[in-house]
């Protein structure tokens, strides 16, 4: 039996942040009912679609295993359906601004009146207080607001601020959202109490980034600048070899010494600038530069075979999708499946494996409103709406 079997989540989130969170719980067996406006969630349009315009590639991933119902909450019949959904649920999650959700009649107090033990999760950009509380937030906005867009210039010297090439803030906040729902669910199972949960993207992503980058500003007064020097070092890159590039991570002082011994370059570390652990730590830029000068003398595969035994594993950077065919095929990470509307597609398996439910087949991402009639029947409403 799936671990979240019998848990119902009403998901009124859009784009990536919320759907990514609820997709994780759908993977665990929760009944996630995706409530969509008549035009559908914009995530349906992210990525190319093969046959059906609102079944884009990203939708196939972030909304898999969910059921879809279309509701226009400004219409009384649909608002009544929403009220019944909340009354039937363990969790209600949305990312609508507070004023708007209250106007619709589905703020926390209203939801609590319908289901006293409801877990009410509100995904926000900047929370419900502070100077930016009314601002909308998207991934790029949060990367800019947290200072993340200013990191890459410190790495490569290009002064133009840039975003990470990933919807990283959305997905990090979504992961915190999934954690929040599960924690509140455990609390409810122990105490019988629901609660209001807020997941602000700004704080979620700031927490994620500052775990290492708060660094010397952890202390008051700060003893140095924000930023983890080794992560920001422009020389911290895959190293060139005779026939390609390789990733080598000499992350502790003994590993640095062992690597230089393997390369026949131990004398470099005997220089006054590098002859103590502290000096080597402070001189990592020069050490990385020297490694990059030495590595082209050896082939990528055979030149580093002794490193894994020394706890310093090398690995050649891979180019997708060629790498998929090796590692991912061996672990069944990608599974080829036939969607009834979208056709043959590559599905990613959940990355966490559970011995109690090792081979569960995930449900497909739904067509817009695909399950409307069956959900209305479950609620005791006219299936035709």
N, C-alpha and C positions, 0 to 999 in steps of 0.2 A: 504493500500500500504506500502511495506517495506520502511523504512526511507532512505535507500541509493539506492532505485530503480533508475535505469538509470545511475548510476555511474560505470564506467568501470575501473578496475585495472588490469594491466599486471604484473603478479607476476613471476619473474624469480629467486626467492629465493629458498634455499634448507635447508634441515635438520629441525630445530625447530624454531629458532629466527624469520625468515621472514614468514614462513607458519603460525606460531601462530598469528602474527600480522594481516595477511590478512584474516585468518579464522574469526577473530572478525568482520571484515568488511563484509565478506560474510554472516555471521549470521545476519547482519543488512540489507541484500538485495543487496549488491553490486555485480556486475557481475565480478567475479575474474577469470581471465583466467590464468591458471597455465602453463607456458612455461617450458617444460622439455626436457632435452637432450634425445637421443634415449635410453639410459640405465635407464632413470627415476630418480626421486629425491630419494636420499638415505632414506628419511623419510618413503618411502613405505616399507622399510625392517625393520623398528623399531617395535618391538613387534611381536608376533606370528601371522601368517596368517592361516586362516582356510582352504581355498580352493585354492585361487589364490596367488602365491608367492609374488606378488608385492602389495598386499592389506593387509598389516600388521595392527595390532590394532591401533597403533599410527597414521598411515596415515588416518584411518577412522575418527579420531578426528580432527587433525590439518589441514586437507585438505577438510573437508566437505563443501558442497555448492559451490565448484569451478568447473570450466571446465578445461579440460586438452588438450593441443596440444603438439605434439612432433616436435621440430625444431632442426636441426643441423645448427647452425649459420655460419659454415664455408662453407656451400653450398649457392650459390647465391639465388636460389629459396626460400629457407627457410629464408635467411636474408631479402629478400623482404617481405615475410609474416610478419616478425618481425617489419620491418619498418612500414608496414600498421597497425599492431596492436598498435604500439606506437602512430601513427597519429590518431587513433580512441579512444585513452584512456584519462582519466582524471589523472591517476596516473600510473607511472612505478616504480616498486620497484625491486631491486636486491641486492645480497650480493657477487657479483663478485669483485675481486680486481681491483682497478682503472686501472692499466696498461692493464689487460686482457680485461676489458670491452671496453676500448678505441681501442685496437687492433681489436676487433670485430666490431667496428663502432657504438657503442651504449653508448658512454659517454654522459655527460650532454649536451654539446654543440650540438652534433649530434642529440640527442633526441629533444632538443629545436628547432632545424631547422625543424624537422618533425612536431612538435606540439608546437607552441610558448608558449602556456599556460600550458605545461605539468608540473605536480608535479613529480619531479624526486627524489626518495628516495633511498639512498645508505646505506645499513646496513653494518657496518664495525666492526672489532674487536677492534682496537685501534685508529680509526680515520685516517685522512690523513696527520697528522703532528706529531711531537714528535718522540722519539727514537724507538718506537715499531710499527710504522705505517705500516711496511711491514710484520708484523707477522700475521699468521693465528690464529684464535681464536675459541675455542670451550668452552662449558660450564665450564669444569674443569679448562681450562687455565685461564678463567676470574675469577673463584673462587680463584685460586691461586694468580693471579696478584693483586687482590683487597685486599688480606689478609684474605679473608673469610675462607680459609682452616685452618687458624691459630686460629679460634675462638673456635672450639670445645675443643682443649686442655685446654683452659682457663676455660672451663665449668666443665670438668670432670677429669682433671689432667692427662689424658692419653697424653703423650708427642707427640704422632704421629699426624701430621697434617692430616686432613680429609676433604672430601667434604661433603656438605649437600646432603642427599640422594634424590635429585630432580634436574631436569634440570632448576634450579631456575634462573640462569643468563640468559639463553636463553629466558625464559618466561617473565622475567622482561623487558629485552630489547625489546622483542616482544610487550609487553604492551605499552612501550614508542613509539615503531614504529607505533602502531595503533593510539595513541594519536597524533603523528606527522602528520600522513596522514590526520586525521580529521581536525586538526588545519589548515594545509595548504589548505585543501579543502574549509574550511570556508573563509579563506583569498582570495582564488581564486573566490569564489562566490561573495564576496564583491567588489573585485578590478579588476577581470578579469586576474589577474597575477598568473602565475605558479612560481615555484621556485625550487632550489636545496636544499634538506634536507639530512643531514647526521645523522645517529643514531649509534654512537659507543657503542658497548656492554660494554666496560670498564667503561666509564663515566656513562652509564645508571645504571649499577649494583652498582658502587661505590656510586652514589647518593642514591640509594635504601638502601644500607647497612649503610651509614654514617648518614642517617637522625637522628638516635638515637645514633649511636656509635661514631660519631665525638666528641660528649660530651664536655669534658673540653678542648679539643684541638680546639674548636670553637674560642677560644680567642687567641690573640697574645700579649704577649707570652702565651703559654698554661698554664692553672691553674691546670692541672691534665692530666692523661693519656687518650688515646683514649679508648673507650669502655664504654658501659652503664652497670654499676655494677650490677643492678638488673637482667638484661637479662643474664649476664655472671655468676651469682651466682650458684655454683654447687648444692646448696640446693633448688633452684627454680625448683621443680619437682612436679608431682602429689603426693598427700599424701596418705599413707596407712590407710585403715580403717579395721574394723572387717572382712569385706567380699569383699575386693577389693580396688581399688584406686579411689581417687576423686580429681578433680581440684578445688581449692579454690583460689581466687585472692583477697586478702586484699590489694588493690592497693593504698589506701589513708590511712592516719593516723587514721581517725575515724573508718574506716573499720577494721583496725588492733585491735583497742580497742574493737569494737563490737564482733569480732571473739573470742578474748580471754575471753570476758565476757561469751559468749555462751559455751565455753569449760570449764568454771569454773576456768580459769587460770589467772585472772586479776592480781593476786599478782606478776606474773612474770614481768609484765610491770611496777611495782612499784619499782623494783630494780634500784639502782643508774645508771646502764648502759643503762636503757631503759625508764627513767621517763620523757623524753621530746620528742617532735616530731623529733627534729634533731638527738637525740641519737637513736631513733627507726629507723630512716632512715639509719643511719650509721651502725646500728647493724642488718640489715635484715638477714644476714646469720644465726645469732644465733636465730632470731625470727622464720625463716623458720624451723630451727632444732627443736625448741620447738613445733611448730605446728605439725611437723611430729611425735613428741613424744606423743602428746595428741590425735591425730586423730584415732589411732587404738582402742580407747575406745568406738567408736561409729560406728554403721552400715553405710554403704555407702549411702543408699537411705534415710532412715528415720531420721538419726541423724543430718541433716542439713536443715530441712524444714524452719526454721525461717530466714535463711540467705538471700534468694532473696528479702524479704521485707526490708532488711537492705542495699540493693544495693550491695551485695557481693555474687553473684550467684555461687553455686557449680555445678559441672558437672562431671559425671563419664567418664573417658577416654573410648572411644569406639574402638572396634576391627572390622575392615572391614572384610567381607562385611555385617556382621550382622546388623550394624547400618544403612546401606543403606535401609534395609527393613522397617525401622521405619520412620525416618525423611525424607529420599528422596522419599519414596513412597507417603508420605503425601503431598509433594510439587511438585510431578511429575518431580523431577530433572532428574531421569533416565527414559528414554522411550525405550521400546523394539521395535525394528524396523527390517524389513527384507530387507537386502541389496541384490540387484539382483545377485551379484557375491559372496559376503562374507557370505551371510546367515544371520541368526538371530543374532543381536548384541545389546548391551546396549549403548544408546546414551545419553550423558549429554546435558541437555537443557542449553541455554545461561544463565549465572547466574543473569544477569540484566533483569528486567521485565519492559516492556513498555506498558502503557495502550492503545496506538495507534496501537499496533501490538502484542497482548498478546499470540497468539497461532499459530504463523507461523510455518509451517513445513519446516525443513531445508533440503536442498538438500544433496544427498549422496556424499561421496568422490568419485572422478572419477577413472576409470581404466586408465592406461597409454595411452594417446592419444585418449581417448574416444570421444572427441568432435572435433577432428581435421577436419573432413570433414565439419561439420556445420560452424565452425569458418572460414575456408577457403572460404566457400560460402559467408559468411557475408562480407569478405574482397574483394570479386570479383575475387577470385583466383580459379584455378582448384581444386576441392575437392580432387582429387587423389594426389595432390602435385606434 
